[in-house]
Amino acid sequence: MTEFITDFILVYFIALNGIYLLLNLLSTLSLRRTNQLREINELPHAHTMLEPPISVLVPAYNEETTIATTVRSVLQLTYPEFEIVVINDGSRNRTLEVLQREFALLPFPEAYRIQLSTEPVRGIYRSATYPQLRVIDKHNGGKADSLNAGINASRFPLFCGVDADSILQRNSLQQVVQPFLRDPRVIVTGGTIRAANGCEVKDGYLTRVDLPRHPLALFQVVEYLRAFLFGRLGWSSVNGVLIISGAFGLFRKEAVIEAGGYRRNTIGEDMELIVRLHRHMREHRRPYRIEFVPDPVCWTEVPEDLRTLRNQRVRWQRGLSESLNSHWPLMFSRNGGWPGWVAFPYMVLFEWLGPVLEFGGYLWFVFAFFAGLISWQAFAVFLFLAVGMGILLSASGLMLEEISFHLYPRKRHLALLALFVVLENLGYRQLNAWWRLVGLFQWIRQKEHQWGAMKRKGRWQRKP
Amino acid sequence: MTSIPARDGASECSIYSDPYLNLAFWTGLGAALLTLGIALLIMGLRIQRYWLDRHEQRFQLRWRPVLMQAMVGAPSNVLPALARRDQWRFLKLWNHMQESVRGESTQRLATLAEQLGCQAMARRLLASGSLTRRLFAILTLGHMRDGTAWDLLELQLLQPGRISSLYAARALIQIDLQRGVRTVVPHLLQRDDWEMVRIAILLQEFRDALGSELTSILAGLPAARWPRALQLAEALHLHVPAGIVLPWLQAEQPVGVLSAALRLANDAEVRPAVRALAEHADWRVRVQAARALGRLGESSDVAVLTRLLSDPQWWVRYRAAGALAQLPFLSAEQLRSLLAKLQDRYAREISTQVFAELMDAYL
């Protein structure tokens, strides 16, 4: 039995990291293709006016500290035609007042169209200074409910969900709309999210990229590089992306409404929608693409205290569990393709059950070693494999960043990132596995969900 | 499988006795070696980037003023020598400037490139395995209006590559407008792999010539190619004569064709056909009909648009209200009075919203 468990855990770790390496390879090829056209695409050219107009939806709950900066950041986007719809989801603090004061909001006689049912709307406002900005004030119903209200109020065929604590690159819409222009089958695109901690933001615009000072934030910088640059990009090349971050995603409104909009009473509404869209399109045998754009388009403040980070990770794991559990029929379905036959089973085995096997693996080896069930060599080999593969994967994320975007150009940046690539595997990852395990446990207990309370510092904001 | 050696067991031996541990060990070792390789690669990339950046700065300091002077018509008497290692850099910078300017400056830049032997450089790059280099080669030959490269570029036009063939199409038109347009237009209608946005970016400046050629063949085009032709006309903002648009505005046409044709309807002659389509069963057609009436409508169309304000589809109501506000002969006062007379709740709500949206511009 000891032998079986030990071998099983070893094989699991090898398989998990083998898949990551495969994704890494796919991402490298994809980035190579993107890089080939980058210089041509960067040549100066005028807008063609063929770019579809976009509604940017910003759901906000108790975001009084960051909402004005976020809206200013969205207002500065370089895109031919877009509108901003902020949805105040019954905030208990001064979010609405801040918006009213900063953007001169006036009540607006909107013929509000209910395509997706939501909590009642209390009022609709339009900015007197920025006519493209409207604010929907509604009763509290959660993030998904807010996004649905935003979809109802939106005018344009594409909508982009943006988290209220996000800072966008000026050309972010231009970047994420490209797949829509290239291929009419595209229904969703997402871009890379980076940690804003340590960066400088002025008037809602990112003015200087730097690394955070806090070790927890630095771990997350490395983590985001790995997750976005080879996790999602790798899956995108085979149309198998199952997560587009809620912090920044562009959707074809018609497809989302047809699939029923965002699901309320779920934590991972962003992932759930993507999995549902895959399932819906495949069940109806409709051609579609869900693509990931590697360019860094959105910067977000990551938690710098253990409690907030823990809550975030627990929430993510619960969201993942809900999303997968709601869509079992996609797995191995007749028309499932890559999402049903590869991406979904991968998610189940390595992301959903991953924490059990990962954390359990560590626990088992420690127990077996101290109980004298395995030799010190076996224990050492396990650590060598688990930590070694982890470092390799994080290092490859850093390599992809180096060859593609090179956002951290200074020597100090590289040294710090290299250090955290190693350190991340000596405690942080294991802690993460534990939190995910807690998330899984909470999901099994079906604990009530709520808006993720995020402790924000907003230190990167410079007062205008 | 051999058993895993116990810590204190007599059988404790090397890890090589268990195949899974063996595999784990070698995988770990492989990971460590790969990590080392990646670390070296990153450091190598950093060093390379450092030297390349320094060289780029020196190159820019030397060549940017030369190109700027040439652009404004005051070329340097003695051109600096263009080192072989700088040729690729020069072509990129030169093309960047070509894409930024119009008129005489482009010709002046072309003359400078000729003096520096850029044709030969571009021809060499055309055989390169790198798509980026091939594209810059095609761009260069086009900007230089190098007639001797016609056959080479026509060959590129026929290649399956969706990007390089489109850039070749543009280069051919740059070299010889009439001949280029005649050569390219059939491809524009056939090559569905050419992205409409890229077509618009690259060919918009030749839209008059392309428009004449396209309209001359539109009438005889098989129905299967109509959607593509309509997309092209829209992307290039072509003015399509009423005589050509009218057959596409017949109610029996597919919804896609009707919607696109309505977007192209800009002449008074098509007004009756547009008016008829305001009653079409498909709401997507009615939306476009409302928008077209906003551009073309006359006083009798106010009734048609007012009726559309009560349409079951929100978008039709929205566009109809927008169209009414857009009609040049309706004053703000008349719009207010129209709004006051509306009985239907939906019509009233949408009109109030749209008139409020457009308040700054119209009321």
Interface residues (C-beta under 8 A of the other chain):
Chain A: T2 E3 T6 D7 L10 V11 F13 I14 N17 Q36 L37 E39 I40 L43 P44 H45 A46 T48 M49 L50 E51 F108 P109 E110 A111 R113 R126 P131 R155 L181 R182 F369 G372 L373 I374 S375 W376 Q377 A378 V381 F382 F384 L385 G388 M389 I391 L392 A395 S396 L398 M399 E402 I403 H406 K411 L414 A418
Chain B: M1 S3 I4 P5 A6 R7 D8 G9 E12 S14 I15 D18 Y20 L21 L23 A24 F25 T27 G28 L29 A31 A32 L34 T35 I38 A39 L41 I42 L45 R46 R49 K92 N95 H96 E99 S100 S130 L131 T132 L135 F136 I163 E195 M196 V197 A200 I201 Q204 A235 H237 W314 R317 Y318 Y346 E349 I350 T352 Q353 A356 E357 D360
